[in-house]
Amino acid sequence: GSAVLVPVTEHLDEELYREMYRLYQDPAKREELRSRARESGSRYTTKEHYLQICRAIQELSRMEKNHR
C-alpha cells in the first residue's frame, strides 16, 4: 500500500509515465502513499535490521548443522 507497482514490459517507459502522471494529478493519492511509506519505514530501524541479520545468521548456522 505504500507504492505503485508498474509491470516490467517492453512498454515500461510508457507505464512509468502513465503512473507518474496519475500521481501528479491526484494529490490525495500522493499523500496516502507518502503517509503509508513513512509508517512502514518507521518499522525498519537500524536495530531491526541488525536483529534480522542475526536471525538470518542463526538460521544459516542451523541449516549447516542439519546438513552435516
N, C-alpha and C positions, 0 to 999 in steps of 0.2 A: 503494500500500500504506500510506500514512500518513493516510488519510482515509476516511470513509464517504460514498459518493455517494448522494444522495437525488434521485429523479426529480422534476422540477418538473411537477406536475399540479394539478388543482383540489383535490386532497386533500393538498397539501404539508404543511399543519399536522399532519395525522394521520401522515404518513410520517416527518416530523421527530420527532414524539413517540415513535413506534414505535422508530426507530433510537436515539434518546437513551436510551430505557428499556432497550433491549438492551445498550447500553454500560454503563449503570448497573448492570445485573445481571451483567456479565461483566468483572471487574477484570483478568483476563489479557488480554482483547482491548484494553481501555483502555491497559494498559501496552505492549502491542505497537504500537499506533497512536502512542503518545507517543514511544516509542523510535525508530520509523521517522521520525516528524516531526522529531525532533532531528537524526537522521542526515542527512536530506535538507536541513534548514535550515542545517546547518553548511557545506554546499557553496555557499551563496548569501551570500558575504561582500560587503562594500562594494566591494572590489577587483573581484570577479567581476561585479557589476552594472555597474561603470564600464567594464570590458572589453566586456561585452555591448552597452552603449550605443555605444562606439567602433566595434565591428564593424557595428552597425546603420547608423551614420552613413557608414561606408566603403561599405557595400553600397548605400545610397541614392545616394551620390555616383557609384558605378559605373553604377547604373541610369540616372541622369540623363545621364551622358556617352554611354551607349549610345542614348539617345533623341534625341540632337541630330542 
